[in-house]
């Protein structure tokens, strides 16, 4: 099952531009991982491989701050704070996972205490929060439908 763009924007809370930005960063990251894995560029460290993902997170945070400020100025204070809180939560959990994974790959000998379950745990937390968000949204839709049926 594939999601439409509208569903992805609604579910993730990102704008279309931000989704494009993260997909572009993922494409560049994938190419750098392939180059690093095949040892074509021995000078390429894991921290440099992860730079596109870090840059996408930073640009997305900047874009979210601008959108939230504009919403706040238009007296959409509740929406501005909810969007800011949601996107910063998603980006911070994603960033923690990226930094831990990069540390594990870059310093394999010194980072033996970092096991992959610990590295992926921020994504698991994000998955739980996202599922809760989707269920509450569906519940609100169902309640609105039942209220309309009761009025008729």
N, C-alpha and C positions, 0 to 999 in steps of 0.2 A: 504494500500500500504506500503510495507516494502522497506527500502533502502538497497542497497548492501553496503558492507564494503567500496568499492571504492568511492561510492557516499557520504557516511558519512564522509570519510576522506577529500574529496574535499569540501563538504559543510561546515563542521565545522572547517577545517583548522588544525585539530589535527592529529598526527601520530597514527598508529594502537596501538602502545604501550600506548599512552596517553588515548585512548578510553578505552582500557582494564583496565588501572589504575583507571579511573573514574567509570567504571562499578563495579569494585571490591570495591571501596570506597562506592558506592551507596548500594551495597549488605550488607556490614558491617553496614552502617548507618541505613538501614532498620531493621536489627536485633536489633540494639541498641534502635531504636525508639519503637519497639515492647516490648522490655524488660522494657523500661522507662514507656510506656503507661500502661502496666499491673502491674506496681509497684512491680516487682520481685526484683528490686535492688533500694531501696529507696535512696541510697547514690549517684546514678548516676544522675549528673546534666545535663541540656540541653547542656551546653558548652562541656562536655565530649562526649555527643552523637554526636555532630557535628565535633569532632576531625578527623574522617576519611575523611570527605569532605574537611576540611581545609588542611589536610596532602596531599591529592590528588592535590589540587590546588597548594600547595607549590612545590611538586615534578614535576608537569607539568610545572610550571614556570621555575624551574631549567633546565628541559629537553629542553624547548624552548630556554633558554639562550644558552645552549651548541650548539644546532642545528643552531641557528642564528650566533653564533661566527664562527662555521665551514663554514657556507655558506659565511660569510663575508670574511674569509680567502681564500676561493676558488673563489674570485672575483664575487660572486653572491650578490652584495651589495643591489641591489634593492629588490630581493627576500627575503634576510635576514631581511631587515627592514620591508617589508610588512608582513612577517610571525610574526615577533616580535610584531609589532603593533596590528595585528589582534588577536593573541592569548592572549596578555596582556589585550586587551579590553574585550574579552570574559571572561577571568578569573577574571578580576576586577569587572565586572558587576555581575558575579555569586557570587563572594565573598561578595559584598555589600548586595546582597539578603540574603545570608546565615547568615551573621552577624546580619542583622536586624531581621530576623525570629528567630534566637536564642535569641536575646535580648528580643523580644516580648514573647517568650515562658518561658524564665527564670525569667523575672521580669514582670509578668502580671499586677500587681497592679501599679507599677511605670511607665510602658510603655503604658499607656492608649492612649497617643497621637499617638502612632504608629498604624495606621490602616493598614489592610492587602493590600489595594490598593497601599499604599506607599511602603510596603515591596516588592511587586511583580513588581513594576514599573521598576526596572533595567532589569528584564527578558523581559518586554514588549519592552523596548528600544533595547535590544539584538535581539528580534524577528524582529523588524523593520529594524535594520541594516542588519540582515541575509537575509531578503527578498530582500532588495536592492542589496545585494551582489549577490544573486542568479539571480535576474533579469538582472543585468549587465553582468553576465557570459553568460546567455542565449542569450542576445543581441549580444555579441561578437561572439558567435558561429553562430548565424543567419547571421551576417555581413560577416563572413568568408565564409559561404556557398554561399551567394549571390555573393561574389567576385569570387569564383571558377566558378559559373555558368556563370557569365559575361565573364570570360576569355575563356570559351569554346564556 
